[in-house]
Amino acid sequence: MMSSKDVEEFKERVMVWQKNLKTVDQVITIWLKVQRQWQRLEPIFLASDDIRAQLPDDTRRFEQIDAAFKEMMREAREDPGCVTACTFEGREELLNNFFNEIELCEKALFAYLEEKKKIFARFYFVSNQALLDILSNGNNPEKVDDYLGDCFDGMKCLEFVRGDGIPYPSKRAKGMWSKENEYVPFFKEYQAVGAVENYLCNLEAMMQDTLKDVLVNAKRTADMWDMGEKKRHDWLEDYCA
């Protein structure tokens, strides 16, 4: 309309609408970005005790953003007209402030996750969302067990020690299952205690030591093939693949 030669009669009105629609476009764009980030981080900073304990300053920052964002959404609901909501005085500036503050929270969260990955490098194999779930359930090894197949190429899950007098969730395991449903008992009981990234490092070592122990025993008994004590095809059935 601005490029039309006939615009002179109502040019001022067109210019006002041009400005308003440009503002609407900019505000909706940043509003959706803020909303997506808020939806992603809200259960992490407000529901995860582990994150709240490890990132107290960023948790407080996000709580302030959360309260202010919800209040802004309530105001928008009272007068839901698109142009009115987007051209409300100071709204674009407020949303940009939300975006900048949420980015600070997100950067702190990613730095925290990176530190965990450095301790247990197999965390690089899982998504950040899955890693957050693992960390938030670190005191529940049976929940973490659901993600072992993502961290290890061969292991599917653990065989936990259960029975009378053993509290749930069990933090003791006596063996492991492969993804082909082959069971391998540990050479000694494994305990998932401490920080999740540390006890998963211990699990990796337990897997390696157990398989080394199996291999040593298999080699020792293989030496008896020639003595006729056990044929090779029978010996194969005594050990994991």
Sequence and secondary structure as in RCSB ss.txt:
>XXXX:A:sequence
MMSSKDVEEFKERVMVWQKNLKTVDQVITIWLKVQRQWQRLEPIFLASDDIRAQLPDDTRRFEQIDAAFKEMMRE
AREDPGCVTACTFEGREELLNNFFNEIELCEKALFAYLEEKKKIFARFYFVSNQALLDILSNGNNPEKVDDYLGD
CFDGMKCLEFVRGDGIPYPSKRAKGMWSKENEYVPFFKEYQAVGAVENYLCNLEAMMQDTLKDVLVNAKRTADMW
DMGEKKRHDWLEDYCA
>XXXX:A:secstr
 TTSTTGGGGHHHHHHHHHHHHHHHHHHHHHHHHHHHHHHHHHHHHH HHHHHH HHHHHHHHHHHHHHHHHHHH
HHHS  HHHHHHSTTHHHHHHHHHHHHHHHHHHHHHHHHHHHHHSGGGGGS HHHHHHHHHTTT HHHHGGGHHH
H SSEEEEEE  STT  SS  EEEEEEETT  EEEEEEEEE  S HHHHHHHHHHHHHHHHHHHHHHHHHHHTTG
GGTSS HHHHGGGS  
